[in-house]
Amino acid sequence: MEPYDPDEDLEDLGGDPLPDERSHLEELARRLGITYEELAELELEIVEDTDEEGQVLSTTIFFESGNPPEIMAKIAGVVDGQLEIEGGF
């Protein structure tokens, strides 16, 4: 499965996410404990582990090393630039 890159989606949409996509990104920001605007400043990739039926078992977020440290400090559970979330978001 290809990693999810929210920046790529924003580029494809001319910079503005569709309402459903924005809602998805807002939920991710909430789960991370940051604002949507802070999420937009981060470079990250999202990889979902799914079962044979397409059910999301876990989600791993890979954060780039150059992200703003003040935002990264707000995100609990990041180890070696990665955060695993049980299930989807």
C-alpha positions in Angstrom: 0.0 0.0 0.0 1.3 3.5 -0.9 2.0 5.8 2.1 -0.6 8.5 2.6 0.8 12.0 2.2 -1.6 14.8 3.0 0.6 17.4 1.3 0.2 15.4 -2.0 -3.6 15.5 -1.6 -3.5 19.3 -1.0 -1.4 19.7 -4.1 -3.8 17.6 -6.2 -6.7 19.8 -5.0 -5.0 23.1 -5.7 -4.2 23.6 -2.0 -7.7 23.2 -0.5 -8.8 19.8 0.7 -12.4 18.6 0.0 -14.7 18.7 3.0 -14.4 14.9 3.6 -10.6 15.0 3.3 -10.4 18.0 5.6 -12.5 16.2 8.1 -10.2 13.2 7.9 -7.1 15.5 8.5 -8.9 17.4 11.3 -9.5 14.0 13.0 -5.9 13.1 12.6 -4.8 16.4 14.1 -7.2 15.9 17.1 -5.8 12.4 17.7 -2.3 13.8 17.6 -3.2 16.6 20.1 -2.4 19.4 17.6 -4.4 21.8 15.5 -5.2 21.4 11.8 -2.9 24.3 11.0 0.0 22.7 12.9 -0.7 19.4 11.1 -0.4 21.3 7.8 3.1 22.4 8.8 4.4 18.8 9.3 6.0 16.5 6.7 4.7 13.0 7.3 3.6 9.8 5.7 0.7 7.6 6.9 0.7 3.9 6.3 -2.4 1.8 7.1 -2.1 -1.9 7.9 -5.3 -3.6 6.7 -6.7 -7.1 6.8 -8.0 -9.1 3.8 -11.4 -7.4 4.1 -9.9 -3.9 4.0 -10.5 -3.2 7.7 -7.7 -1.0 9.1 -5.8 -2.8 11.9 -3.3 -0.1 12.7 -2.0 3.2 11.3 1.7 4.1 11.4 2.7 7.8 11.0 6.3 8.5 9.9 7.4 12.0 10.7 10.3 13.7 8.8 13.3 14.7 10.9 13.0 18.4 9.9 9.6 19.0 11.4 9.1 22.0 13.8 10.2 20.7 17.3 7.6 22.8 19.1 4.8 21.0 17.2 6.5 17.6 17.5 6.8 18.1 21.3 3.0 18.2 21.5 2.5 14.8 20.0 2.7 12.0 22.6 4.0 8.6 21.8 6.4 9.4 18.9 9.4 7.1 19.0 12.2 7.4 16.5 10.0 9.6 14.3 7.2 7.1 14.3 3.8 6.8 15.9 1.5 3.8 15.8 -2.2 4.2 16.3 -4.4 1.2 16.8 -7.0 1.0 14.1 -7.7 3.9 11.8 -8.7 7.5 12.5 
